[in-house]
Amino acid sequence: MLNLIKKFISNRTGILVRLDDIAENMNWSLMDKCEILFDRYNIKPLLGVIPCNEDEELLINEKNNDFWNKIRSWQKKGWEISMHGFSHVYDQETNKKDYFNYGGRSEFCGHDYSIQISRIKKGLKKFNDEKVKIRSFFAPNHTYDKNTFIALKESGINNIIDGYGLIPYTEHNLNFVPQLFYKEIMLPFGIQSTQIHLNDWKEDDYKGFEKFVLRNNNKIINFEKCIEKVNNNFLSKFINLSTKITIRSLRLLKKKTSFFYCSD
Protein backbone atom coordinates (compact mmCIF):
# COMPACT_ATOMS: atom_id res chain seq x y z
CA MET A 1 0.00 0.00 0.00
CA LEU A 2 2.79 2.43 0.92
CA ASN A 3 4.49 1.81 -2.42
CA LEU A 4 1.22 2.49 -4.26
CA ILE A 5 0.82 5.80 -2.44
CA LYS A 6 4.41 6.79 -3.22
CA LYS A 7 3.88 5.91 -6.89
CA PHE A 8 0.62 7.88 -6.99
CA ILE A 9 2.34 10.97 -5.57
CA SER A 10 5.44 10.63 -7.76
CA ASN A 11 3.36 10.32 -10.93
CA ARG A 12 1.48 13.49 -10.06
CA THR A 13 4.31 15.73 -8.93
CA GLY A 14 6.13 18.13 -11.21
CA ILE A 15 6.50 21.71 -12.31
CA LEU A 16 6.39 23.30 -15.75
CA VAL A 17 8.66 26.31 -16.20
CA ARG A 18 6.46 29.04 -17.69
CA LEU A 19 8.11 32.30 -18.80
CA ASP A 20 5.78 35.26 -19.37
CA ASP A 21 6.01 38.36 -21.57
CA ILE A 22 8.38 36.99 -24.20
CA ALA A 23 8.69 39.77 -26.77
CA GLU A 24 11.19 41.60 -28.95
CA ASN A 25 12.12 44.08 -26.22
CA MET A 26 12.45 41.67 -23.30
CA ASN A 27 15.45 41.33 -20.99
CA TRP A 28 17.69 39.44 -23.41
CA SER A 29 20.76 39.20 -21.19
CA LEU A 30 18.81 37.19 -18.60
CA MET A 31 17.02 35.20 -21.30
CA ASP A 32 20.38 34.15 -22.73
CA LYS A 33 21.47 32.96 -19.27
CA CYS A 34 18.23 31.04 -18.82
CA GLU A 35 18.68 29.35 -22.19
CA ILE A 36 22.12 28.11 -21.19
CA LEU A 37 20.67 26.84 -17.89
CA PHE A 38 17.76 25.08 -19.61
CA ASP A 39 20.05 23.39 -22.11
CA ARG A 40 22.40 22.23 -19.36
CA TYR A 41 19.59 20.37 -17.57
CA ASN A 42 17.56 19.47 -20.67
CA ILE A 43 14.63 21.57 -19.50
CA LYS A 44 11.88 22.30 -22.01
CA PRO A 45 10.12 25.45 -20.77
CA LEU A 46 6.88 26.97 -21.98
CA LEU A 47 7.29 30.51 -23.33
CA GLY A 48 4.39 32.95 -23.30
CA VAL A 49 5.02 34.96 -26.46
CA ILE A 50 3.16 38.21 -27.11
CA PRO A 51 2.55 38.13 -30.88
CA CYS A 52 2.13 41.91 -31.39
CA ASN A 53 3.47 43.60 -28.27
CA GLU A 54 2.25 47.18 -27.71
CA ASP A 55 2.64 47.33 -23.92
CA GLU A 56 4.73 50.42 -23.19
CA GLU A 57 6.19 48.83 -20.06
CA LEU A 58 7.56 46.00 -22.21
CA LEU A 59 9.10 48.28 -24.84
CA ILE A 60 11.85 49.78 -22.69
CA ASN A 61 14.65 47.34 -23.52
CA GLU A 62 16.59 47.16 -26.76
CA LYS A 63 14.73 45.36 -29.54
CA ASN A 64 16.06 42.04 -30.80
CA ASN A 65 15.62 42.08 -34.58
CA ASP A 66 16.31 38.33 -34.65
CA PHE A 67 13.33 37.65 -32.38
CA TRP A 68 11.28 35.32 -34.59
CA ASN A 69 14.34 33.31 -35.59
CA LYS A 70 14.96 32.79 -31.87
CA ILE A 71 11.35 31.68 -31.36
CA ARG A 72 11.63 29.15 -34.20
CA SER A 73 14.95 27.85 -32.86
CA TRP A 74 13.45 27.37 -29.39
CA GLN A 75 10.48 25.50 -30.81
CA LYS A 76 12.86 23.21 -32.69
CA LYS A 77 14.49 22.39 -29.34
CA GLY A 78 11.14 21.16 -28.07
CA TRP A 79 10.28 24.27 -26.07
CA GLU A 80 6.56 24.99 -26.03
CA ILE A 81 5.59 28.32 -27.58
CA SER A 82 2.35 29.61 -26.08
CA MET A 83 0.27 32.63 -27.08
CA HIS A 84 0.27 35.22 -24.29
CA GLY A 85 -2.52 37.56 -25.26
CA PHE A 86 -2.35 39.64 -28.43
CA SER A 87 -0.90 43.11 -27.74
CA HIS A 88 -0.68 42.83 -23.92
CA VAL A 89 -2.55 46.14 -23.60
CA TYR A 90 -5.29 46.24 -20.96
CA ASP A 91 -8.37 48.16 -22.10
CA GLN A 92 -11.17 46.69 -20.02
CA GLU A 93 -11.97 46.63 -16.30
CA THR A 94 -13.05 43.21 -15.03
CA ASN A 95 -14.83 44.43 -11.87
CA LYS A 96 -13.82 41.06 -10.40
CA LYS A 97 -16.13 39.27 -12.83
CA ASP A 98 -13.27 37.43 -14.53
CA TYR A 99 -13.45 33.65 -14.46
CA PHE A 100 -10.81 33.14 -11.75
CA ASN A 101 -11.83 36.26 -9.77
CA TYR A 102 -8.40 37.89 -9.88
CA GLY A 103 -9.85 41.27 -10.74
CA GLY A 104 -7.96 44.13 -12.30
CA ARG A 105 -7.76 45.18 -15.92
CA SER A 106 -7.85 42.85 -18.90
CA GLU A 107 -7.11 42.52 -22.59
CA PHE A 108 -9.92 39.99 -23.03
CA CYS A 109 -12.38 39.60 -20.16
CA GLY A 110 -15.45 41.83 -20.54
CA HIS A 111 -15.11 42.33 -24.27
CA ASP A 112 -17.68 41.01 -26.73
CA TYR A 113 -16.98 37.65 -28.31
CA SER A 114 -16.31 39.33 -31.67
CA ILE A 115 -13.50 41.45 -30.23
CA GLN A 116 -11.94 38.54 -28.34
CA ILE A 117 -11.91 36.13 -31.27
CA SER A 118 -10.59 38.88 -33.55
CA ARG A 119 -7.60 39.40 -31.26
CA ILE A 120 -6.95 35.69 -30.95
CA LYS A 121 -7.21 35.18 -34.72
CA LYS A 122 -4.86 38.10 -35.40
CA GLY A 123 -2.37 36.69 -32.93
CA LEU A 124 -2.56 33.27 -34.52
CA LYS A 125 -2.04 34.79 -37.96
CA LYS A 126 1.17 36.40 -36.75
CA PHE A 127 2.41 33.06 -35.44
CA ASN A 128 1.35 31.28 -38.62
CA ASP A 129 3.10 33.88 -40.76
CA GLU A 130 6.24 33.24 -38.72
CA LYS A 131 5.77 29.46 -39.04
CA VAL A 132 5.35 28.93 -35.31
CA LYS A 133 2.84 26.30 -34.14
CA ILE A 134 0.49 27.34 -31.33
CA ARG A 135 -1.73 25.05 -29.26
CA SER A 136 -1.84 26.83 -25.87
CA PHE A 137 -2.70 30.23 -24.45
CA PHE A 138 -2.67 32.25 -21.26
CA ALA A 139 -4.18 35.70 -20.88
CA PRO A 140 -2.35 38.73 -19.49
CA ASN A 141 -3.31 39.30 -15.85
CA HIS A 142 -4.99 35.84 -15.67
CA THR A 143 -8.30 37.36 -16.79
CA TYR A 144 -10.78 35.35 -18.85
CA ASP A 145 -14.51 35.04 -19.27
CA LYS A 146 -16.62 32.42 -21.03
CA ASN A 147 -16.33 34.30 -24.32
CA THR A 148 -12.55 33.89 -24.09
CA PHE A 149 -12.91 30.14 -23.77
CA ILE A 150 -15.36 29.91 -26.68
CA ALA A 151 -13.08 32.06 -28.86
CA LEU A 152 -10.04 29.95 -28.04
CA LYS A 153 -11.88 26.71 -28.79
CA GLU A 154 -13.22 28.11 -32.06
CA SER A 155 -9.67 29.14 -32.98
CA GLY A 156 -8.29 25.64 -32.42
CA ILE A 157 -6.48 26.37 -29.15
CA ASN A 158 -7.36 23.73 -26.57
CA ASN A 159 -4.93 24.34 -23.69
CA ILE A 160 -4.73 27.12 -21.09
CA ILE A 161 -1.76 27.53 -18.75
CA ASP A 162 -3.71 28.95 -15.83
CA GLY A 163 -6.17 27.93 -13.16
CA TYR A 164 -6.46 26.56 -9.66
CA GLY A 165 -5.68 23.00 -8.64
CA LEU A 166 -2.96 20.40 -8.22
CA ILE A 167 -3.90 18.26 -11.20
CA PRO A 168 -4.38 19.43 -14.82
CA TYR A 169 -8.07 19.29 -15.65
CA THR A 170 -10.70 19.94 -18.31
CA GLU A 171 -13.42 22.60 -18.27
CA HIS A 172 -15.36 24.14 -21.15
CA ASN A 173 -13.77 21.48 -23.41
CA LEU A 174 -10.33 23.00 -22.71
CA ASN A 175 -7.37 21.63 -20.78
CA PHE A 176 -6.06 23.73 -17.88
CA VAL A 177 -2.57 23.44 -16.36
CA PRO A 178 -2.74 25.14 -12.94
CA GLN A 179 -0.62 28.20 -12.16
CA LEU A 180 -0.64 28.88 -8.44
CA PHE A 181 2.18 31.10 -7.18
CA TYR A 182 4.18 34.15 -8.12
CA LYS A 183 7.38 32.67 -6.67
CA GLU A 184 8.89 29.36 -7.76
CA ILE A 185 7.61 26.83 -5.22
CA MET A 186 8.11 23.08 -5.61
CA LEU A 187 5.18 21.41 -3.88
CA PRO A 188 5.51 17.84 -2.51
CA PHE A 189 2.48 16.89 -4.60
CA GLY A 190 0.82 18.30 -7.69
CA ILE A 191 1.36 19.47 -11.26
CA GLN A 192 1.60 23.23 -11.73
CA SER A 193 3.44 25.89 -13.71
CA THR A 194 5.66 28.75 -12.63
CA GLN A 195 5.05 32.40 -13.50
CA ILE A 196 8.36 34.06 -14.38
CA HIS A 197 8.73 37.68 -15.49
CA LEU A 198 12.32 38.10 -16.64
CA ASN A 199 11.71 41.77 -17.33
CA ASP A 200 11.24 42.38 -13.60
CA TRP A 201 14.29 40.34 -12.56
CA LYS A 202 17.59 41.52 -11.18
CA GLU A 203 20.73 39.40 -11.13
CA ASP A 204 19.83 38.06 -7.66
CA ASP A 205 16.49 36.82 -8.99
CA TYR A 206 18.28 34.81 -11.65
CA LYS A 207 20.66 33.33 -9.05
CA GLY A 208 17.68 32.31 -6.93
CA PHE A 209 16.04 30.66 -9.93
CA GLU A 210 19.29 28.87 -10.79
CA LYS A 211 19.37 27.41 -7.27
CA PHE A 212 15.74 26.34 -7.65
CA VAL A 213 16.61 24.52 -10.88
CA LEU A 214 19.63 22.85 -9.28
CA ARG A 215 17.46 21.54 -6.43
CA ASN A 216 14.46 20.50 -8.52
CA ASN A 217 15.56 19.79 -12.09
CA ASN A 218 14.52 16.15 -11.78
CA LYS A 219 10.95 17.32 -11.10
CA ILE A 220 10.76 19.91 -13.87
CA ILE A 221 8.54 18.55 -16.62
CA ASN A 222 7.54 19.69 -20.09
CA PHE A 223 4.18 20.72 -21.50
CA GLU A 224 3.48 17.26 -22.97
CA LYS A 225 3.81 15.65 -19.53
CA CYS A 226 1.38 18.16 -18.08
CA ILE A 227 -1.25 17.37 -20.69
CA GLU A 228 -0.76 13.65 -20.12
CA LYS A 229 -1.79 14.22 -16.50
CA VAL A 230 -5.17 15.82 -17.30
CA ASN A 231 -7.72 14.03 -15.15
CA ASN A 232 -11.32 14.78 -14.24
CA ASN A 233 -12.11 11.83 -11.96
CA PHE A 234 -13.76 12.39 -8.58
CA LEU A 235 -10.50 12.43 -6.59
CA SER A 236 -8.90 14.94 -8.96
CA LYS A 237 -11.95 17.21 -8.81
CA PHE A 238 -11.95 17.05 -5.00
CA ILE A 239 -8.22 17.86 -4.79
CA ASN A 240 -8.56 20.76 -7.22
CA LEU A 241 -11.62 22.22 -5.52
CA SER A 242 -9.92 22.00 -2.12
CA THR A 243 -6.84 23.72 -3.55
CA LYS A 244 -8.95 26.47 -5.11
CA ILE A 245 -10.79 27.19 -1.86
CA THR A 246 -7.55 27.18 0.17
CA ILE A 247 -5.55 29.46 -2.13
CA ARG A 248 -8.37 31.94 -2.68
CA SER A 249 -8.91 32.13 1.08
CA LEU A 250 -5.21 32.72 1.67
CA ARG A 251 -5.15 35.43 -0.97
CA LEU A 252 -7.96 37.22 0.82
CA LEU A 253 -6.03 37.03 4.09
CA LYS A 254 -2.61 37.82 2.61
CA LYS A 255 -3.43 40.01 -0.35
CA LYS A 256 -0.41 40.79 -2.52
CA THR A 257 2.11 38.69 -0.59
CA SER A 258 5.12 37.45 -2.55
CA PHE A 259 3.74 33.90 -2.66
CA PHE A 260 0.02 34.25 -3.19
CA TYR A 261 -0.33 37.33 -5.36
CA CYS A 262 0.06 36.72 -9.08
CA SER A 263 0.89 39.71 -11.24
CA ASP A 264 0.38 39.89 -14.99
Contacts in CASP RR format, 6 or more apart in sequence:
PFRMAT RR
TARGET T0000
AUTHOR 0000-0000-0000
METHOD contacts of the structure
MODEL  1
MLNLIKKFISNRTGILVRLDDIAENMNWSLMDKCEILFDRYNIKPLLGVI
PCNEDEELLINEKNNDFWNKIRSWQKKGWEISMHGFSHVYDQETNKKDYF
NYGGRSEFCGHDYSIQISRIKKGLKKFNDEKVKIRSFFAPNHTYDKNTFI
ALKESGINNIIDGYGLIPYTEHNLNFVPQLFYKEIMLPFGIQSTQIHLND
WKEDDYKGFEKFVLRNNNKIINFEKCIEKVNNNFLSKFINLSTKITIRSL
RLLKKKTSFFYCSD
9 188 0 8 1.000
9 189 0 8 1.000
11 229 0 8 1.000
12 166 0 8 1.000
12 167 0 8 1.000
12 189 0 8 1.000
12 190 0 8 1.000
12 191 0 8 1.000
12 229 0 8 1.000
13 187 0 8 1.000
13 188 0 8 1.000
13 189 0 8 1.000
13 190 0 8 1.000
13 191 0 8 1.000
13 219 0 8 1.000
14 186 0 8 1.000
14 190 0 8 1.000
14 191 0 8 1.000
14 192 0 8 1.000
14 219 0 8 1.000
14 220 0 8 1.000
14 221 0 8 1.000
14 225 0 8 1.000
15 184 0 8 1.000
15 186 0 8 1.000
15 187 0 8 1.000
15 191 0 8 1.000
15 192 0 8 1.000
15 193 0 8 1.000
15 194 0 8 1.000
15 216 0 8 1.000
15 219 0 8 1.000
15 220 0 8 1.000
15 221 0 8 1.000
16 45 0 8 1.000
16 46 0 8 1.000
16 161 0 8 1.000
16 177 0 8 1.000
16 191 0 8 1.000
16 192 0 8 1.000
16 193 0 8 1.000
16 194 0 8 1.000
16 220 0 8 1.000
16 221 0 8 1.000
16 222 0 8 1.000
16 223 0 8 1.000
16 225 0 8 1.000
16 226 0 8 1.000
17 38 0 8 1.000
17 43 0 8 1.000
17 45 0 8 1.000
17 46 0 8 1.000
17 193 0 8 1.000
17 194 0 8 1.000
17 196 0 8 1.000
17 220 0 8 1.000
18 45 0 8 1.000
18 46 0 8 1.000
18 47 0 8 1.000
18 48 0 8 1.000
18 82 0 8 1.000
18 138 0 8 1.000
18 161 0 8 1.000
18 179 0 8 1.000
18 193 0 8 1.000
18 194 0 8 1.000
18 195 0 8 1.000
18 196 0 8 1.000
19 34 0 8 1.000
19 45 0 8 1.000
19 46 0 8 1.000
19 47 0 8 1.000
19 48 0 8 1.000
19 194 0 8 1.000
19 196 0 8 1.000
19 198 0 8 1.000
20 48 0 8 1.000
20 84 0 8 1.000
20 138 0 8 1.000
20 195 0 8 1.000
20 196 0 8 1.000
20 197 0 8 1.000
20 264 0 8 1.000
21 48 0 8 1.000
21 50 0 8 1.000
21 55 0 8 1.000
21 58 0 8 1.000
21 84 0 8 1.000
21 88 0 8 1.000
21 197 0 8 1.000
21 198 0 8 1.000
21 199 0 8 1.000
22 31 0 8 1.000
22 47 0 8 1.000
22 48 0 8 1.000
22 49 0 8 1.000
22 50 0 8 1.000
22 71 0 8 1.000
22 84 0 8 1.000
23 49 0 8 1.000
23 50 0 8 1.000
23 53 0 8 1.000
23 55 0 8 1.000
23 58 0 8 1.000
23 67 0 8 1.000
23 88 0 8 1.000
24 53 0 8 1.000
24 63 0 8 1.000
24 64 0 8 1.000
24 65 0 8 1.000
24 67 0 8 1.000
25 53 0 8 1.000
25 58 0 8 1.000
25 59 0 8 1.000
25 60 0 8 1.000
25 61 0 8 1.000
25 62 0 8 1.000
25 63 0 8 1.000
25 64 0 8 1.000
26 58 0 8 1.000
26 61 0 8 1.000
26 64 0 8 1.000
26 198 0 8 1.000
26 199 0 8 1.000
27 61 0 8 1.000
27 198 0 8 1.000
27 199 0 8 1.000
27 201 0 8 1.000
28 61 0 8 1.000
28 62 0 8 1.000
28 64 0 8 1.000
30 198 0 8 1.000
30 201 0 8 1.000
30 206 0 8 1.000
31 198 0 8 1.000
33 206 0 8 1.000
34 45 0 8 1.000
34 198 0 8 1.000
34 206 0 8 1.000
34 209 0 8 1.000
35 74 0 8 1.000
37 43 0 8 1.000
37 210 0 8 1.000
37 213 0 8 1.000
38 44 0 8 1.000
38 45 0 8 1.000
38 79 0 8 1.000
39 77 0 8 1.000
41 213 0 8 1.000
41 217 0 8 1.000
41 220 0 8 1.000
43 213 0 8 1.000
43 217 0 8 1.000
43 220 0 8 1.000
44 77 0 8 1.000
44 78 0 8 1.000
44 79 0 8 1.000
44 80 0 8 1.000
44 222 0 8 1.000
44 223 0 8 1.000
45 79 0 8 1.000
45 80 0 8 1.000
46 79 0 8 1.000
46 80 0 8 1.000
46 81 0 8 1.000
46 82 0 8 1.000
46 136 0 8 1.000
46 161 0 8 1.000
46 193 0 8 1.000
46 222 0 8 1.000
46 223 0 8 1.000
47 71 0 8 1.000
47 74 0 8 1.000
47 79 0 8 1.000
47 80 0 8 1.000
47 81 0 8 1.000
47 82 0 8 1.000
48 81 0 8 1.000
48 82 0 8 1.000
48 83 0 8 1.000
48 84 0 8 1.000
48 138 0 8 1.000
49 71 0 8 1.000
49 81 0 8 1.000
49 82 0 8 1.000
49 83 0 8 1.000
49 84 0 8 1.000
49 127 0 8 1.000
49 132 0 8 1.000
50 58 0 8 1.000
50 84 0 8 1.000
50 85 0 8 1.000
50 86 0 8 1.000
50 87 0 8 1.000
50 88 0 8 1.000
51 83 0 8 1.000
51 85 0 8 1.000
51 86 0 8 1.000
51 122 0 8 1.000
51 123 0 8 1.000
51 124 0 8 1.000
51 126 0 8 1.000
51 127 0 8 1.000
52 86 0 8 1.000
52 87 0 8 1.000
52 122 0 8 1.000
52 123 0 8 1.000
52 126 0 8 1.000
53 59 0 8 1.000
53 87 0 8 1.000
53 88 0 8 1.000
54 87 0 8 1.000
54 88 0 8 1.000
54 89 0 8 1.000
55 87 0 8 1.000
55 88 0 8 1.000
55 89 0 8 1.000
57 199 0 8 1.000
58 88 0 8 1.000
58 199 0 8 1.000
61 199 0 8 1.000
64 70 0 8 1.000
68 130 0 8 1.000
68 132 0 8 1.000
71 81 0 8 1.000
71 130 0 8 1.000
71 132 0 8 1.000
72 130 0 8 1.000
72 131 0 8 1.000
72 132 0 8 1.000
74 81 0 8 1.000
75 81 0 8 1.000
75 132 0 8 1.000
75 133 0 8 1.000
78 222 0 8 1.000
80 136 0 8 1.000
80 222 0 8 1.000
80 223 0 8 1.000
81 127 0 8 1.000
81 132 0 8 1.000
81 133 0 8 1.000
81 134 0 8 1.000
82 134 0 8 1.000
82 136 0 8 1.000
82 137 0 8 1.000
82 138 0 8 1.000
82 161 0 8 1.000
83 120 0 8 1.000
83 123 0 8 1.000
83 124 0 8 1.000
83 127 0 8 1.000
83 134 0 8 1.000
83 136 0 8 1.000
83 137 0 8 1.000
83 138 0 8 1.000
83 157 0 8 1.000
84 137 0 8 1.000
84 138 0 8 1.000
84 139 0 8 1.000
84 140 0 8 1.000
85 107 0 8 1.000
85 108 0 8 1.000
85 119 0 8 1.000
85 120 0 8 1.000
85 123 0 8 1.000
85 137 0 8 1.000
85 138 0 8 1.000
85 139 0 8 1.000
85 140 0 8 1.000
86 107 0 8 1.000
86 119 0 8 1.000
86 120 0 8 1.000
86 122 0 8 1.000
86 123 0 8 1.000
87 107 0 8 1.000
87 119 0 8 1.000
88 107 0 8 1.000
88 140 0 8 1.000
89 107 0 8 1.000
90 104 0 8 1.000
90 105 0 8 1.000
90 106 0 8 1.000
90 107 0 8 1.000
90 140 0 8 1.000
90 141 0 8 1.000
91 105 0 8 1.000
91 107 0 8 1.000
92 105 0 8 1.000
92 106 0 8 1.000
92 107 0 8 1.000
92 108 0 8 1.000
92 109 0 8 1.000
92 110 0 8 1.000
92 111 0 8 1.000
93 104 0 8 1.000
93 105 0 8 1.000
93 106 0 8 1.000
94 102 0 8 1.000
94 103 0 8 1.000
94 104 0 8 1.000
94 105 0 8 1.000
94 106 0 8 1.000
94 109 0 8 1.000
94 110 0 8 1.000
94 143 0 8 1.000
95 103 0 8 1.000
96 102 0 8 1.000
96 103 0 8 1.000
96 104 0 8 1.000
97 109 0 8 1.000
97 110 0 8 1.000
97 145 0 8 1.000
98 104 0 8 1.000
98 106 0 8 1.000
98 109 0 8 1.000
98 142 0 8 1.000
98 143 0 8 1.000
98 144 0 8 1.000
98 145 0 8 1.000
99 109 0 8 1.000
99 143 0 8 1.000
99 144 0 8 1.000
99 145 0 8 1.000
99 146 0 8 1.000
99 148 0 8 1.000
99 149 0 8 1.000
100 142 0 8 1.000
100 143 0 8 1.000
100 144 0 8 1.000
100 162 0 8 1.000
100 163 0 8 1.000
100 164 0 8 1.000
101 248 0 8 1.000
102 141 0 8 1.000
102 142 0 8 1.000
102 143 0 8 1.000
102 262 0 8 1.000
103 141 0 8 1.000
103 143 0 8 1.000
104 141 0 8 1.000
104 143 0 8 1.000
105 141 0 8 1.000
105 143 0 8 1.000
106 139 0 8 1.000
106 140 0 8 1.000
106 141 0 8 1.000
106 143 0 8 1.000
107 119 0 8 1.000
107 139 0 8 1.000
107 140 0 8 1.000
107 141 0 8 1.000
107 143 0 8 1.000
108 116 0 8 1.000
108 119 0 8 1.000
108 139 0 8 1.000
108 143 0 8 1.000
108 144 0 8 1.000
108 145 0 8 1.000
108 147 0 8 1.000
108 148 0 8 1.000
109 139 0 8 1.000
109 143 0 8 1.000
109 144 0 8 1.000
109 145 0 8 1.000
109 148 0 8 1.000
110 145 0 8 1.000
110 147 0 8 1.000
111 147 0 8 1.000
112 147 0 8 1.000
113 147 0 8 1.000
113 150 0 8 1.000
113 151 0 8 1.000
116 147 0 8 1.000
116 148 0 8 1.000
116 151 0 8 1.000
117 150 0 8 1.000
117 151 0 8 1.000
117 154 0 8 1.000
117 155 0 8 1.000
120 137 0 8 1.000
120 151 0 8 1.000
120 152 0 8 1.000
120 155 0 8 1.000
120 157 0 8 1.000
121 155 0 8 1.000
124 134 0 8 1.000
124 155 0 8 1.000
124 157 0 8 1.000
127 133 0 8 1.000
127 134 0 8 1.000
134 157 0 8 1.000
135 156 0 8 1.000
135 157 0 8 1.000
135 158 0 8 1.000
135 159 0 8 1.000
136 157 0 8 1.000
136 158 0 8 1.000
136 159 0 8 1.000
136 160 0 8 1.000
136 161 0 8 1.000
136 223 0 8 1.000
137 152 0 8 1.000
137 157 0 8 1.000
137 159 0 8 1.000
137 160 0 8 1.000
137 161 0 8 1.000
138 160 0 8 1.000
138 161 0 8 1.000
138 162 0 8 1.000
138 179 0 8 1.000
139 148 0 8 1.000
139 162 0 8 1.000
140 264 0 8 1.000
141 263 0 8 1.000
141 264 0 8 1.000
142 162 0 8 1.000
142 163 0 8 1.000
142 179 0 8 1.000
142 262 0 8 1.000
142 264 0 8 1.000
144 160 0 8 1.000
144 162 0 8 1.000
146 172 0 8 1.000
149 160 0 8 1.000
149 171 0 8 1.000
149 172 0 8 1.000
149 174 0 8 1.000
150 172 0 8 1.000
152 158 0 8 1.000
152 160 0 8 1.000
152 174 0 8 1.000
153 172 0 8 1.000
153 173 0 8 1.000
153 174 0 8 1.000
158 173 0 8 1.000
158 174 0 8 1.000
158 175 0 8 1.000
159 174 0 8 1.000
159 175 0 8 1.000
159 176 0 8 1.000
159 177 0 8 1.000
159 223 0 8 1.000
159 227 0 8 1.000
160 174 0 8 1.000
160 175 0 8 1.000
160 176 0 8 1.000
160 177 0 8 1.000
161 176 0 8 1.000
161 177 0 8 1.000
161 179 0 8 1.000
161 193 0 8 1.000
162 176 0 8 1.000
162 177 0 8 1.000
162 178 0 8 1.000
162 179 0 8 1.000
163 176 0 8 1.000
163 177 0 8 1.000
163 178 0 8 1.000
163 179 0 8 1.000
163 180 0 8 1.000
164 178 0 8 1.000
164 180 0 8 1.000
164 240 0 8 1.000
164 243 0 8 1.000
164 244 0 8 1.000
164 247 0 8 1.000
164 248 0 8 1.000
165 178 0 8 1.000
165 180 0 8 1.000
165 192 0 8 1.000
165 239 0 8 1.000
165 240 0 8 1.000
165 243 0 8 1.000
165 244 0 8 1.000
166 178 0 8 1.000
166 187 0 8 1.000
166 189 0 8 1.000
166 190 0 8 1.000
166 191 0 8 1.000
166 192 0 8 1.000
166 239 0 8 1.000
166 240 0 8 1.000
166 243 0 8 1.000
167 178 0 8 1.000
167 190 0 8 1.000
167 191 0 8 1.000
167 229 0 8 1.000
167 230 0 8 1.000
167 231 0 8 1.000
167 236 0 8 1.000
167 239 0 8 1.000
167 240 0 8 1.000
168 175 0 8 1.000
168 176 0 8 1.000
168 177 0 8 1.000
168 178 0 8 1.000
168 191 0 8 1.000
168 226 0 8 1.000
168 227 0 8 1.000
168 229 0 8 1.000
168 230 0 8 1.000
168 231 0 8 1.000
169 175 0 8 1.000
169 176 0 8 1.000
169 230 0 8 1.000
169 231 0 8 1.000
169 232 0 8 1.000
169 236 0 8 1.000
169 237 0 8 1.000
169 240 0 8 1.000
170 176 0 8 1.000
170 230 0 8 1.000
170 232 0 8 1.000
175 227 0 8 1.000
175 230 0 8 1.000
177 191 0 8 1.000
177 192 0 8 1.000
177 193 0 8 1.000
177 223 0 8 1.000
177 226 0 8 1.000
177 227 0 8 1.000
178 191 0 8 1.000
178 192 0 8 1.000
178 193 0 8 1.000
178 240 0 8 1.000
178 243 0 8 1.000
179 192 0 8 1.000
179 193 0 8 1.000
179 194 0 8 1.000
179 195 0 8 1.000
179 262 0 8 1.000
180 192 0 8 1.000
180 243 0 8 1.000
180 247 0 8 1.000
181 192 0 8 1.000
181 194 0 8 1.000
181 195 0 8 1.000
181 259 0 8 1.000
181 260 0 8 1.000
181 262 0 8 1.000
182 195 0 8 1.000
182 258 0 8 1.000
182 259 0 8 1.000
182 260 0 8 1.000
182 261 0 8 1.000
182 262 0 8 1.000
182 263 0 8 1.000
183 258 0 8 1.000
183 259 0 8 1.000
184 194 0 8 1.000
184 196 0 8 1.000
184 209 0 8 1.000
184 212 0 8 1.000
185 259 0 8 1.000
186 212 0 8 1.000
186 215 0 8 1.000
186 216 0 8 1.000
186 219 0 8 1.000
191 221 0 8 1.000
191 226 0 8 1.000
191 229 0 8 1.000
193 226 0 8 1.000
195 262 0 8 1.000
195 263 0 8 1.000
196 209 0 8 1.000
197 263 0 8 1.000
201 209 0 8 1.000
213 220 0 8 1.000
247 260 0 8 1.000
250 260 0 8 1.000
251 260 0 8 1.000
251 261 0 8 1.000
254 260 0 8 1.000
255 261 0 8 1.000
END
